[in-house]
Amino acid sequence: MWIQEIAAKPGEGVNLAALQEQVRANLAVVAFSPLWNQLFDSLLKVLGGQKKPEDFWQELKDLGPTREAAPYRPYLLALWKTRQYEWGSAPQE
């Protein structure tokens, strides 16, 4: 079973019906592939101190423009910038 949730703040002027239709139209591509799961596992290992952020960054770079890796790059960079005291300087994109 797959569950996808969408949320909006009240009063933000979001057309929920249009947003729901957009989600329905994209159901075929909304799935967690084995690669997505692998990357999520790597992220958890970084957060748990079992993997170096540099190694995860290299893993993401090696994957190039894959659909699964694309959202992890900016997330890891943003996270890294908040933890530079712990992980060292964040790489440049």
C-alpha positions as CSV (number, residue, x, y, z in Angstrom):
1,M,0.0,0.0,0.0
2,W,1.3,3.5,-0.9
3,I,0.2,6.6,0.9
4,Q,0.8,10.1,-0.3
5,E,-0.2,13.0,1.7
6,I,-0.5,16.7,0.7
7,A,-0.9,19.5,3.1
8,A,-1.6,23.2,2.9
9,K,-2.1,25.9,5.5
10,P,-5.6,27.3,5.8
11,G,-5.9,30.7,4.1
12,E,-2.9,30.2,1.8
13,G,-5.1,30.3,-1.3
14,V,-4.2,26.8,-2.4
15,N,-6.7,25.1,-4.7
16,L,-6.9,21.7,-3.0
17,A,-8.9,20.2,-5.8
18,A,-6.3,21.2,-8.4
19,L,-3.5,19.9,-6.2
20,Q,-5.3,16.6,-5.7
21,E,-5.8,16.2,-9.4
22,Q,-2.1,16.9,-9.9
23,V,-1.2,14.2,-7.5
24,R,-3.6,11.7,-9.2
25,A,-2.0,12.6,-12.6
26,N,1.5,11.8,-11.2
27,L,0.6,8.5,-9.5
28,A,2.5,6.5,-12.0
29,V,5.8,8.2,-11.2
30,V,5.3,8.6,-7.5
31,A,7.0,5.5,-6.2
32,F,9.9,4.6,-4.1
33,S,12.4,2.8,-6.3
34,P,15.2,0.6,-4.9
35,L,17.6,3.5,-5.6
36,W,15.4,5.9,-3.6
37,N,15.4,3.5,-0.7
38,Q,19.2,3.0,-0.9
39,L,19.7,6.8,-0.8
40,F,17.3,7.2,2.1
41,D,19.2,4.5,3.9
42,S,22.5,6.3,3.2
43,L,21.0,9.6,4.5
44,L,19.9,7.8,7.8
45,K,23.4,6.4,8.1
46,V,24.9,9.9,7.8
47,L,22.5,11.3,10.4
48,G,23.3,8.3,12.7
49,G,27.1,8.8,12.3
50,Q,27.6,5.5,10.5
51,K,28.5,7.1,7.2
52,K,30.5,10.2,6.4
53,P,28.6,13.0,4.7
54,E,31.5,13.2,2.2
55,D,30.8,9.6,1.1
56,F,27.1,10.2,0.7
57,W,27.9,13.4,-1.3
58,Q,30.2,11.4,-3.6
59,E,27.5,8.8,-4.0
60,L,25.0,11.4,-5.1
61,K,27.5,13.0,-7.5
62,D,28.3,9.6,-9.0
63,L,24.6,9.1,-9.8
64,G,24.5,12.2,-12.0
65,P,21.1,13.6,-12.9
66,T,19.0,10.6,-11.8
67,R,15.5,11.5,-10.7
68,E,16.0,9.8,-7.3
69,A,19.3,11.6,-6.5
70,A,18.2,15.1,-7.5
71,P,16.2,15.9,-4.3
72,Y,18.8,14.6,-2.0
73,R,21.6,16.9,-3.1
74,P,20.1,20.2,-2.0
75,Y,18.8,18.6,1.2
76,L,22.2,17.2,2.1
77,L,23.9,20.5,1.4
78,A,21.4,22.4,3.5
79,L,21.7,19.9,6.3
80,W,25.5,20.0,6.1
81,K,25.6,23.8,6.3
82,T,23.7,23.6,9.6
83,R,26.2,20.9,10.9
84,Q,29.5,22.3,9.7
85,Y,30.7,22.4,13.3
86,E,30.4,18.7,13.3
87,W,31.0,17.6,9.7
88,G,33.4,20.3,8.5
89,S,32.8,22.7,5.6
90,A,30.0,21.9,3.2
91,P,31.1,21.3,-0.5
92,Q,30.2,23.7,-3.2
93,E,27.5,22.5,-5.6
